[in-house]
Amino acid sequence: MSFPQISKELLKERAKLHQKKSRRESGMVIIEGENLIEQLISNGIYPRELYLQEDRELSPILRSKDFSASKAFSLTSKDLKRLCDTPAPQGIAALYPVPEPQDISQISFRRAFYLDGISDPGNLGTIFRIAAAFGFDAVLLSPECVETASPKVIRASLGSVFWIPFTRLKPSELKKLSARKYALEMEASLSLQAYEPGSEAEIFIIGSEAHGLDKATKALTDQSLRIDMARGMESLNAAMAAGIVAYVVYCHGVMSNERSRM
């Protein structure tokens, strides 16, 4: 399968998408990596343009797909580096519309994360991936959270930022949601091990890596939970904490389903 060479004009235009401002204005982002692109396609999310390094072959999965709706281009490894934000691109990249937030009125959830000021793209993307893996229905973001259209966020999420519903909410807007709100805090009197799911919707609130929970966010929580750990460690990063919480909550759901079938 051969593709036409990308033009200098188009290459120059697409290289601007490294900049947050350009992504915001164009509504487009370039992502790289065969696994990520395959994951998106498997969820019915197709690229607008495909960029393939000259010596790179398409995987069997990608060869079986119809890219007639996309524009596919061949380019040198040097040119591919201009499009990608990693020092050693994997030989394939694609153009996608940026993942868009939904209005909170359109998001239905049983369990969700609220992320307060998460500034690290890797952590934010990983939490989206955790939400997808353990059945969380939504990710709610404070206005201070990092840009969801960042290529680093998308890579860390393995594309799940495109299909896990998300929106940005101020603490005052979060307060209005009808759900029990749990805050993760090192000093909490109640251990996560003691958590028992209730009948109402639940939101698990995780603070930023550097500053923890904002006072306004902390004030509206119903219950604080701590993650027990060995002495000598100050804390876990946001993504690790989210993973532990999500797994515990998921296991409660599995056990509840097993009991209902008995």
DAWOFEN-V816952 format. One record per residue. RES is the residue in one letter. PSI is psi as a letter, one per 20 degrees, with the letter a starting at -180 (* if undefined). OMEGA is omega in whole degrees, 0 to 359 (* if undefined). NEAR is the number of other ideal C-beta (glycine too) atoms within 12 Angstrom. Layout:
{{RES,PSI,OMEGA,NEAR} {RES,PSI,OMEGA,NEAR}}
This chain:
{{M,p,181,18} {S,q,182,11} {F,q,178,22} {P,q,176,17} {Q,q,177,18} {I,q,180,31} {S,q,179,16} {K,h,181,15} {E,g,181,10} {L,h,178,23} {L,g,180,27} {K,g,181,16} {E,g,182,22} {R,h,179,35} {A,h,179,26} {K,i,184,22} {L,i,168,38} {H,h,186,25} {Q,p,179,21} {K,g,181,22} {K,g,180,12} {S,h,177,20} {R,g,181,29} {R,g,183,18} {E,h,183,15} {S,h,185,22} {G,k,183,16} {M,q,178,28} {V,q,175,44} {I,p,176,45} {I,q,183,49} {E,r,175,38} {G,p,183,32} {E,g,182,27} {N,g,181,19} {L,g,181,39} {I,g,178,40} {E,h,179,27} {Q,g,179,27} {L,g,180,37} {I,h,179,31} {S,h,176,20} {N,j,176,21} {G,j,181,11} {I,o,186,26} {Y,q,180,26} {P,q,172,33} {R,h,176,27} {E,q,179,35} {L,p,182,42} {Y,p,185,46} {L,p,176,40} {Q,q,189,30} {E,h,184,21} {D,j,184,12} {R,p,177,26} {E,q,174,17} {L,q,176,26} {S,r,178,20} {P,h,180,11} {I,g,181,16} {L,h,178,31} {R,h,183,17} {S,i,182,13} {K,q,178,25} {D,o,180,13} {F,k,181,24} {S,h,178,9} {A,i,180,14} {S,r,171,24} {K,p,182,22} {A,p,184,32} {F,q,172,33} {S,q,179,28} {L,r,181,34} {T,r,178,22} {S,h,178,23} {K,g,180,15} {D,h,179,26} {L,h,177,35} {K,h,178,24} {R,h,182,26} {L,h,189,40} {C,q,183,34} {D,j,176,28} {T,q,183,20} {P,h,181,10} {A,n,181,13} {P,q,186,31} {Q,j,175,27} {G,i,180,30} {I,p,178,39} {A,r,183,43} {A,q,178,45} {L,p,180,36} {Y,q,167,36} {P,q,179,23} {V,q,174,28} {P,p,187,36} {E,p,175,21} {P,q,175,25} {Q,q,172,24} {D,p,183,15} {I,h,179,27} {S,i,181,12} {Q,i,183,13} {I,o,176,26} {S,p,182,17} {F,q,169,29} {R,g,176,22} {R,p,182,36} {A,q,168,41} {F,q,163,51} {Y,p,184,49} {L,p,187,50} {D,n,174,44} {G,k,178,31} {I,o,186,45} {S,i,182,25} {D,p,182,25} {P,h,180,29} {G,g,178,25} {N,g,181,36} {L,g,179,45} {G,g,179,41} {T,h,179,35} {I,h,173,50} {F,g,180,47} {R,h,177,33} {I,g,179,38} {A,g,179,41} {A,h,184,31} {A,h,188,20} {F,k,168,29} {G,k,171,23} {F,q,190,38} {D,i,185,28} {A,q,173,39} {V,o,180,48} {L,p,189,45} {L,p,170,43} {S,q,180,33} {P,h,184,23} {E,i,181,24} {C,q,181,38} {V,q,181,33} {E,p,179,29} {T,h,180,38} {A,j,177,36} {S,p,177,34} {P,h,179,39} {K,h,177,31} {V,g,183,43} {I,g,178,43} {R,g,182,34} {A,h,180,31} {S,i,189,39} {L,k,176,30} {G,i,186,35} {S,i,175,35} {V,i,178,46} {F,h,184,37} {W,i,172,26} {I,o,181,39} {P,p,177,30} {F,q,175,41} {T,r,177,31} {R,p,183,29} {L,p,169,37} {K,q,177,23} {P,h,180,31} {S,h,177,15} {E,h,177,21} {L,h,182,35} {K,h,184,21} {K,i,184,16} {L,p,179,29} {S,n,181,15} {A,q,173,33} {R,p,188,25} {K,p,179,36} {Y,p,176,40} {A,p,176,39} {L,o,182,45} {E,q,180,28} {M,h,187,22} {E,j,184,16} {A,q,180,25} {S,h,182,12} {L,p,178,21} {S,q,174,21} {L,h,179,33} {Q,h,181,17} {A,i,181,18} {Y,p,173,31} {E,p,181,20} {P,q,177,23} {G,a,182,19} {S,i,182,10} {E,r,176,16} {A,q,184,25} {E,q,176,37} {I,p,179,42} {F,p,189,51} {I,p,181,47} {I,p,183,51} {G,r,182,38} {S,r,182,29} {E,h,187,29} {A,h,191,17} {H,i,182,18} {G,b,184,27} {L,p,172,37} {D,q,183,29} {K,g,181,15} {A,h,179,22} {T,g,180,37} {K,h,184,29} {A,h,185,17} {L,j,181,29} {T,q,178,32} {D,h,184,24} {Q,p,174,27} {S,q,179,30} {L,q,175,33} {R,q,173,25} {I,o,181,35} {D,q,179,18} {M,r,180,17} {A,q,179,8} {R,q,176,6} {G,i,177,6} {M,p,184,12} {E,g,183,11} {S,r,173,22} {L,q,175,25} {N,r,189,27} {A,g,182,43} {A,h,178,31} {M,g,179,24} {A,g,179,40} {A,g,180,43} {G,g,179,30} {I,g,179,30} {V,g,183,39} {A,h,180,37} {Y,g,179,24} {V,g,179,31} {V,g,179,36} {Y,g,181,27} {C,h,175,20} {H,g,179,25} {G,h,179,24} {V,g,181,17} {M,h,179,16} {S,g,178,17} {N,h,179,14} {E,g,179,11} {R,h,181,10} {S,h,180,9} {R,i,182,8} {M,*,*,7}}
